[in-house]
Amino acid sequence: MYATLLIEPLPTKGEVLRACRGVEHAAHPLLRAAYELTCLHESLLADGCRTTEIDSRRAKLVRDINHWAHAHLPPARGSASVHTETLGAVLDRLAQYTATAYAALASAADDALGDAWESLAELAIGYEDLAAELTAGRRRLPGGP
């Protein structure tokens, strides 16, 4: 039987979404990273000129998230299937979709608004499913044991 002993549990999708908006992000390293990633994506939307610097900072945060995940998640079962993305990549996309959805609120394009919020909602549910599978040992992340 596999134990699900985490030093710090994975945040819920609600916690991640609130962290992306700057609410309650100090309590967990992944929430702080999600907030910082969202700020970087907002900067990209506002000023796409500094993409190299911003992408470098994003890549470091994604690596930090992945290192945290490999150090804190329980080992996956031998039959666990590998997820297509790292946890850092998923949180980076959640941050990107959050920034895009909130930017769409300020625009007049109703189609863009609906699409942005739908993408964010679908990915948030996907994160929630992934977190449950990782915690239970039924899924493993790329690059990990």
Protein Blocks (a to p, Z undefined) as FASTA:
>chain_A
ZZdddfbacddfklmmmmmnopakllpmklmmmmmmmmmmmmmmmmmmlmmmmmmmmmmm
mmmmmmmmmmmpccddfklccdfbdfklmmmmmmmmmmmmmmmmmpmblklmmmmmmmmm
mmmmmmmmmmmmmmnopaccehiZZ
